[in-house]
Amino acid sequence: MVNTKVKNIMKNKMVISGLLIILLIGGGLYKVKSSNAKGFDEMAMTSTTTIEKRDICSSVNVNGNVYVERSASLKPEGKAYVIKKHVSLGQVVKKGDLLMEMDDKSLRKSLDRKKLSLEIDKERLKQYQQEGNVEISNALKSAELDYKSAKEAYNAADKLFASGAVSKKAYQRDRDAFEKTELAFNKAKNDFKTNSNSTKIKIQELTIKSTQNEIDDLEEKISKKKIVSPFDGIVTQINFKENELYDESKVLIQVQDLESRVIKALVPESDINKLLVGQDVQVTANALKGKIIKGNVESIAPGTIKKEGKNIAYTEIIVKSKVFDEGLKEGFMTNLSIVTADKKSVLSVSTDALSTDIDGNITLTLQDGVGGQRKEVVKIGAESLMYTEILEGNVKEGDSVLVPNGTSGSGEAGEEEMDMGMGI
């Protein structure tokens, strides 16, 4: 009996003890939950910063490449030998300076022949005009000689054109000359029969005109054998040797106006709206060996460019400088730091202290000095790596601002974490 009572008392004590433990644990959990629900916002703010006046300098940093906007790649017209080089690599030249000479002997011989022919044709026309209706047999013979000569030239040109030795333009010129002399010959034969002096004079006038056109064409070709600089610049390439044959597929010499150098860069869509024409740019490059060049944003393209494999769009900008270092050659890569804001002693706050509310407003959480808090909507301006300018808002220099520590979730989520910490 005694033993049974003792066992029952011990059992009841154990039950009571268990209930007390449960009540204590429950009470503890209630306190934890209540405390967490009440102070969650405070836990999200674990540090403070101060609104102060600071210098704000922000920039967009991109890579760019050097381009020369005014550049001439000079080639020969047709096939020709280079007979003389008049400049050296890196030489500064003026517009019209002779750079190189191509062989023009055959062209000059043709020109001399055409000029002689022109003088003969002019004299013949004078005779026709002075003599009137005279014996035209000599005219017929002359026309026949011209026709045969032109025919030989045309047949030779036809073979050369078929083999690719002469241009289509040269072939057509010889063909036109042949057709004209053929017409003249036919007319001369007709004149011989009809003794029509007026027709003879007209044909002679056309012959003179045709010969003059051929002379003009030859003189233009000869002028192109002397290659001159199209503008003031510097010789940046020489790709030939004297007394060697070249054609128009080969760039022989390049002249560039280094004053026309620019830097082109692609700016991503996230930064392009920060840029304005005229903004200062600091240019650095491996070729500059630590030197910094100052430039400005010259233009911003209205359109965009897509890069293969990229989901964002880019906009091209052009940067110019009054003085580009000689070391910046065409194609070289540069680093551009484009100053988007440079403000002195403006009201600012640590960027980490800024938040965005559900309506999209930028807010700060301020301490009132007695433990209280208030949220203020602000309007921001320039941004640097660490600080952001405050343009508008009910804040002042010296205000203490809470900085979020990055904790996410609701009070209930915090409770669950506490419960798990308690082993429940």
C-alpha positions in Angstrom: 0.0 0.0 0.0 2.7 2.5 1.0 4.8 1.6 -2.0 1.7 2.1 -4.2 1.0 5.6 -2.8 4.6 6.6 -3.2 4.5 5.6 -6.7 1.3 7.6 -7.4 2.7 10.7 -5.7 5.9 10.4 -7.7 3.9 10.0 -10.8 1.7 13.0 -10.0 4.8 15.1 -9.3 6.3 14.1 -12.6 3.0 15.1 -14.5 2.9 18.5 -12.6 6.6 19.1 -13.4 6.0 18.3 -17.0 3.1 20.7 -17.2 5.1 23.5 -15.6 7.9 22.9 -18.1 5.4 23.1 -20.9 3.9 26.3 -19.5 7.3 27.8 -19.0 8.4 26.9 -22.5 5.1 28.2 -24.0 5.5 31.5 -22.1 9.1 31.8 -23.3 8.0 31.3 -26.9 5.3 33.8 -26.6 7.8 36.4 -25.3 10.1 35.6 -28.2 7.4 35.8 -30.7 6.0 39.0 -29.3 9.4 40.6 -29.1 10.3 39.6 -32.6 7.1 40.8 -34.1 7.5 44.1 -32.4 11.2 44.8 -33.1 11.7 43.2 -36.6 12.1 46.5 -38.3 14.7 47.5 -35.8 16.6 44.3 -36.4 16.7 45.1 -40.1 18.6 48.3 -39.3 21.8 47.5 -37.6 24.0 50.5 -38.4 23.7 54.2 -39.0 25.2 56.8 -41.2 25.0 60.6 -41.3 23.7 63.0 -43.9 26.7 65.3 -44.8 27.9 67.7 -47.5 30.3 65.9 -49.7 31.9 66.2 -53.2 30.1 63.8 -55.6 31.9 62.7 -58.7 30.3 60.0 -60.8 31.5 58.5 -64.1 30.7 55.8 -66.7 33.6 53.6 -67.7 33.8 51.9 -71.1 36.4 50.7 -73.6 36.8 52.4 -77.0 38.9 52.2 -80.1 40.8 54.8 -82.0 39.6 55.7 -85.6 41.0 58.1 -88.2 38.0 59.8 -89.9 40.1 61.3 -92.7 42.2 58.6 -94.3 43.2 58.0 -98.0 44.3 54.6 -99.3 45.9 55.3 -102.7 46.0 52.8 -105.5 47.2 52.9 -109.1 44.7 53.0 -112.0 45.2 49.9 -114.1 48.5 48.2 -114.3 51.7 50.3 -114.0 55.3 50.3 -112.8 56.3 52.5 -109.8 59.3 54.4 -111.0 59.9 56.9 -108.2 59.0 57.2 -104.5 59.0 60.8 -103.2 58.2 60.3 -99.5 59.1 58.1 -96.5 57.1 56.4 -93.9 56.0 58.8 -91.2 56.6 61.9 -93.3 54.3 64.9 -92.9 52.8 66.0 -96.2 50.7 68.9 -97.5 47.8 68.7 -99.9 49.1 68.3 -103.4 52.5 67.0 -102.4 53.9 64.4 -104.8 54.0 61.0 -103.1 55.0 58.6 -106.0 55.2 58.4 -109.7 54.0 55.6 -112.0 55.3 54.8 -115.5 53.5 56.9 -118.1 55.7 56.5 -121.2 53.2 54.6 -123.3 50.5 57.1 -122.4 52.7 60.0 -123.4 53.5 58.4 -126.8 49.8 58.0 -127.5 49.2 61.5 -126.4 51.8 62.9 -128.8 50.3 60.9 -131.7 46.8 62.1 -130.9 48.0 65.7 -130.8 49.7 65.4 -134.1 46.6 63.8 -135.6 44.5 66.7 -134.2 46.7 69.3 -135.9 46.4 67.4 -139.2 42.6 67.2 -138.8 42.4 70.9 -138.1 44.5 71.8 -141.2 42.3 69.5 -143.3 39.2 71.3 -142.0 40.7 74.6 -143.0 41.3 73.4 -146.5 37.8 72.1 -146.8 36.4 75.4 -145.6 38.7 77.5 -147.9 38.5 75.3 -151.0 34.8 74.6 -151.0 33.8 72.1 -153.7 37.2 70.8 -154.7 38.4 67.4 -155.6 37.6 65.2 -152.7 39.6 62.2 -153.7 42.3 63.2 -151.2 39.7 63.3 -148.5 38.5 59.9 -149.4 42.1 58.5 -149.3 42.7 60.2 -145.9 39.4 58.8 -144.5 40.4 55.4 -145.8 43.7 55.6 -144.0 42.1 56.7 -140.8 39.6 53.9 -141.1 42.3 51.2 -141.6 44.4 52.6 -138.8 41.4 52.6 -136.4 40.4 49.2 -137.5 43.8 47.8 -136.7 43.7 49.5 -133.3 40.2 48.1 -132.7 41.2 44.6 -133.6 44.2 44.8 -131.4 42.1 46.1 -128.5 39.5 43.4 -129.1 42.1 40.7 -128.6 43.7 42.4 -125.6 40.3 42.9 -124.0 39.4 39.2 -124.5 42.6 38.3 -122.6 42.0 40.9 -119.9 45.1 43.0 -120.7 43.1 46.2 -121.2 40.1 47.7 -119.5 36.6 47.8 -120.9 36.8 51.5 -121.0 39.9 51.4 -123.3 38.3 48.8 -125.4 35.1 50.8 -125.9 37.2 53.9 -126.7 39.0 52.1 -129.6 35.7 50.6 -130.8 34.1 54.1 -130.8 37.0 55.5 -132.7 36.7 52.7 -135.2 33.0 53.2 -135.7 33.5 56.9 -136.1 36.3 56.5 -138.8 34.1 53.9 -140.5 31.3 56.4 -140.6 33.7 59.0 -141.9 35.1 56.6 -144.5 31.5 55.8 -145.7 30.7 59.4 -145.9 33.9 60.2 -147.8 32.9 57.5 -150.3 29.5 59.0 -150.6 30.9 62.5 -151.0 33.2 61.2 -153.7 30.1 60.2 -155.5 27.9 63.2 -154.8 30.6 65.8 -154.4 28.9 67.1 -151.3 31.4 69.5 -149.6 29.1 70.4 -146.6 28.9 66.8 -145.5 32.7 66.5 -145.7 33.2 69.5 -143.5 30.7 68.2 -140.9 32.5 64.9 -140.7 35.8 66.6 -140.3 34.5 68.7 -137.4 33.2 65.5 -135.7 36.6 63.9 -136.2 38.4 66.8 -134.5 36.0 66.7 -131.6 36.6 63.0 -131.2 40.3 63.4 -131.3 40.2 66.2 -128.7 38.2 63.9 -126.4 40.8 61.2 -126.7 43.5 63.7 -125.9 41.6 64.9 -122.8 41.2 61.3 -121.7 45.0 60.6 -122.1 46.0 63.7 -120.2 43.7 62.7 -117.3 45.3 59.3 -117.2 48.8 60.8 -117.2 47.9 63.1 -114.4 46.9 60.1 -112.3 50.3 58.5 -112.7 51.6 61.2 -110.4 50.0 60.3 -107.0 49.6 63.3 -104.7 48.4 63.8 -101.2 44.6 64.6 -101.2 45.0 66.6 -97.9 47.4 67.6 -95.2 48.5 64.6 -93.2 51.1 62.0 -92.5 52.2 58.9 -94.5 51.2 55.9 -92.4 51.7 53.1 -94.9 54.1 52.5 -97.9 53.4 49.1 -99.6 55.5 49.2 -102.8 59.0 49.0 -104.2 60.3 51.1 -107.1 60.4 49.4 -110.6 57.8 46.8 -109.7 54.4 46.3 -111.4 51.2 46.9 -109.5 47.5 47.2 -110.2 44.4 48.7 -108.6 44.0 45.7 -106.2 47.0 46.9 -104.2 47.0 49.9 -101.8 50.4 51.4 -102.4 50.4 54.3 -100.0 48.2 55.6 -97.1 47.9 59.1 -95.9 46.0 60.0 -92.7 45.0 63.2 -91.1 45.8 62.5 -87.4 44.0 65.6 -86.4 40.8 63.8 -87.4 41.4 61.0 -84.9 38.4 60.0 -82.7 37.5 57.3 -80.2 34.4 55.3 -80.8 32.9 53.3 -77.9 29.7 51.3 -77.2 27.8 52.3 -74.1 25.3 49.8 -72.6 21.7 50.7 -72.3 22.0 50.9 -68.5 24.4 53.9 -68.7 23.6 55.7 -71.9 20.9 58.0 -70.4 23.6 59.3 -68.0 25.6 60.7 -70.9 25.3 64.1 -72.6 27.2 65.7 -75.5 30.1 67.8 -74.2 30.8 65.8 -71.0 34.4 65.5 -70.0 36.2 62.3 -70.7 39.5 61.0 -69.3 41.3 58.7 -71.8 43.9 56.2 -70.8 45.5 53.3 -72.7 48.4 50.9 -72.5 50.0 52.9 -75.3 50.0 56.1 -73.2 52.0 54.5 -70.4 50.2 56.1 -67.5 49.4 59.4 -69.3 45.9 60.8 -69.2 44.3 62.6 -72.2 41.3 64.9 -71.7 38.5 64.8 -74.3 34.8 65.4 -74.6 31.7 63.4 -75.8 31.4 64.7 -79.4 28.2 62.8 -80.4 25.8 60.1 -79.2 24.2 58.0 -81.9 20.4 58.1 -82.1 20.1 54.3 -82.7 21.3 51.2 -81.0 23.5 48.2 -81.7 23.0 44.6 -80.7 26.0 42.4 -79.9 25.9 38.7 -80.8 25.1 36.7 -77.7 24.1 39.8 -75.6 20.6 40.5 -74.4 21.2 44.2 -74.0 21.5 47.0 -76.5 24.4 49.4 -76.9 24.7 53.0 -78.3 27.8 54.3 -80.0 29.4 57.5 -78.8 32.3 59.4 -80.4 34.9 61.1 -78.2 37.2 63.8 -79.5 40.2 65.6 -78.0 42.1 68.7 -79.1 45.4 66.9 -78.6 45.7 63.2 -79.1 49.1 61.6 -78.2 51.1 60.3 -81.1 51.1 56.9 -79.4 47.3 56.5 -80.0 47.3 54.8 -83.4 44.3 53.7 -85.4 42.7 50.6 -83.9 44.3 50.9 -80.5 42.1 50.2 -77.5 41.5 52.9 -74.9 39.8 53.2 -71.5 37.3 56.0 -71.2 36.1 57.5 -67.9 33.1 59.7 -68.8 32.3 62.2 -66.0 28.6 62.3 -65.7 28.5 64.5 -62.5 31.1 66.5 -60.6 29.4 68.4 -57.7 31.1 70.1 -54.8 29.8 70.2 -51.2 26.3 68.8 -51.8 24.0 67.1 -49.3 24.5 63.4 -49.6 24.1 60.1 -47.9 25.6 56.6 -48.1 24.0 54.8 -51.0 23.4 51.7 -48.8 20.9 53.7 -46.7 18.5 54.3 -49.6 15.4 52.1 -50.0 12.5 51.9 -52.3 8.9 51.6 -51.0 6.0 49.8 -52.5 5.1 52.9 -54.6 8.5 53.2 -56.1 9.6 56.1 -53.9 13.2 56.5 -52.7 13.2 56.6 -48.9 15.5 57.1 -45.9 14.8 55.9 -42.4 15.9 58.6 -39.9 16.4 58.4 -36.1 14.9 61.3 -34.1 17.5 61.2 -31.3 15.2 59.6 -28.7 14.9 56.1 -30.2 12.1 56.9 -32.6 12.2 56.4 -36.4 10.6 58.1 -39.4 10.7 57.4 -43.1 11.2 60.3 -45.5 10.7 60.3 -49.2 13.7 61.9 -51.0 14.7 62.8 -54.5 18.2 61.9 -55.5 20.7 63.3 -58.0 24.4 62.5 -58.7 25.8 59.1 -57.6 29.3 58.1 -56.9 30.5 54.6 -55.9 29.6 55.1 -52.2 27.4 58.2 -51.9 24.3 59.7 -53.5 23.2 63.3 -53.7 19.9 64.3 -52.0 18.1 66.9 -54.1 14.8 67.1 -52.2 13.3 65.8 -48.9 12.7 66.6 -45.3 16.2 65.9 -44.2 19.2 68.1 -43.2 22.9 67.9 -42.7 23.8 65.9 -39.6 20.7 63.7 -39.6 21.3 60.1 -38.5 20.1 57.5 -41.0 19.6 53.8 -40.4 21.3 51.5 -42.9 19.5 48.2 -43.8 21.6 45.1 -43.0 20.0 43.1 -45.9 17.7 40.9 -43.7 14.7 39.8 -45.7 11.4 38.2 -44.9 8.5 38.9 -42.5 8.1 38.7 -38.7 6.5 35.3 -39.0 9.6 34.0 -40.9 11.7 35.3 -37.9 9.5 33.4 -35.5 10.0 30.2 -37.4 13.7 30.7 -37.2 13.5 31.4 -33.4 11.3 28.3 -33.0 13.8 26.2 -34.8 16.5 27.7 -32.6 14.6 26.5 -29.6 14.4 23.0 -31.0 10.7 22.9 -31.4 
